[in-house]
């Protein structure tokens, strides 16, 4: 097991002061904050974690518990989803014609009279930007951060997206192809993001170290970098509201017959400030070694489009895409599915029959469209297009999908 390092006695008071001075503003974007107490902070800290926090005292962020959503989810009149990072750039993709949905494609940065230079970059990973409007209120939320900061920052620049406009950030789960670009993004935008910007994760399990099932390292989410950037780290194990408009699902229970692939392993413990607190993990995970990853912390994000229904964004669906949809329905209180967006992880060794069963479950919901990206899988595209012709869109970097009341 990665041991929790002993705290140096003379550092205890300094760390407590850093969190007592930490300003978690109540009511930011309609949220209430419950700061995590000194005892809990010290319980999770190692010597390296302490050092990182002390170094980040100026403008350090907060750890908070997201307020549970107990009322009906808010409606938006307009929602635009832009794919900032995805597996492909497709210059020949056509804008789809789906009633009530506008699909636009952004191609390379090519201009008359000059040679091609900066261009949209594809990589294995996913990042989506959600821009929502309700009355006069507009909100912008960044969901996931792709594999590298270089691709994320380049694509944000070419798509004309200003990080200073962000009202919230959400990480769907602790896989490197979804958080790999985060630390570099935070370094590049330091001092430009809104103070106390809420950063949502599905719980402590998101911070565990992970590796591929074949033993290759798959990284660990950098908690000190999040706090040093002055963000409010929001733990959302239950349904919560993000930036007034978005519903973070909370943890996704397995209520369908789906049996998702376990493509990674995880290990509990904190070393040099990185990792997850074993005290907050189930005892069966505290073996001192890597165990099968159950993605317990994975969350989906959804929006209720007025008069149309629920738009569900599930970045990778390790818990099962239909499980994510069911949880989004339960969290929002809305049954009607307008669209399902993101990666569905329907790839080998899952059988064609398994994929077909999932496609038929989606079809039964009668969605207006399905926007598939990242890890959805070729078998999914083949079956879904045959079962739901005219309703399946393959996303790519720069794709924008707009839903309106």
Secondary structure by P-SEA (a helix, b strand, c coil): ccccccccccaaaaaaaaaaacccccccccbbbbcccaaaaaaaccaaaaaaaaaaccbbbbbbbcccccccbbbbcbbbbbbcccccccccccccccccbbbbbbcccccccccccccccccccbbbbbbbbcccbbbbbbccccccaaaaaaaaaaaccccccccbbbbcccccccccaaaaaaaaaccccccccbbbccccccccccccccccccccccaaaaaaacccccccccbbbccccccccccccccccccccccbbbbbbbcccbbbbccccccccccccccccccccbbbbbbbcccccbbbbbccccccaaaaaaaaaaaacccccccccccccccccccaaaaaaaaaaaaaacccbbbbcccccaaaaaaaaaaccccbbbbcccbbbbbcc
